[in-house]
């Protein structure tokens, strides 16, 4: 718990001073980091907005995955599976999605 909080605080501080680095640490310097770097060159404020958006989505979905809940589908302006899955693997997210579908079928079926 404390480790996660420290990680989140450090990402937030990095996002304040240099957003491409914060996004790069979250998505392993992939597509979202490239997009954020371009935004940083074009204007600092769009890079900050994009960086905070990326980190909020990542930590929200990471929390859902750790609780065993399907993190959700695609989001606008996010191109990396690492962010979309909250750091979980694609296989684990598929397992969680199947579990959600099974749970929702059980809830919809009439009990007799």
C-alpha positions, 0 to 999 in steps of 0.5 A: 500500500505504501509502495503504491502510494509512493509510486503514485506520488513520484509519477505525479511529481514527475508529471508536474516537471517533465510529463513525457518521462512520467508517461514513459515510466508508465507505458515503458516508453511506447506510443503514449510517451511519443504522443506526450513528447510531441505535445510537450514540444508543441506546448507544455500545457497539453502535455501536462493534461495528457500526462495527468489523464494517462496517469489517472486512467492507469492507476484507476485501472490498476486498482480495478485489476487488483480487486479482480474487476475487468478494467474496461475497454478502449479509452480516447487518446490512449494507445498502449495496452499497458495503460489500458490494462492497468499494468496487467497482461492481456491474458489476465484482462481477458480472464477478468472480462470472461469472469464479468460476462459469466457473472452478468449472465448469472445475474440476468438469468431468472431464478426458479 
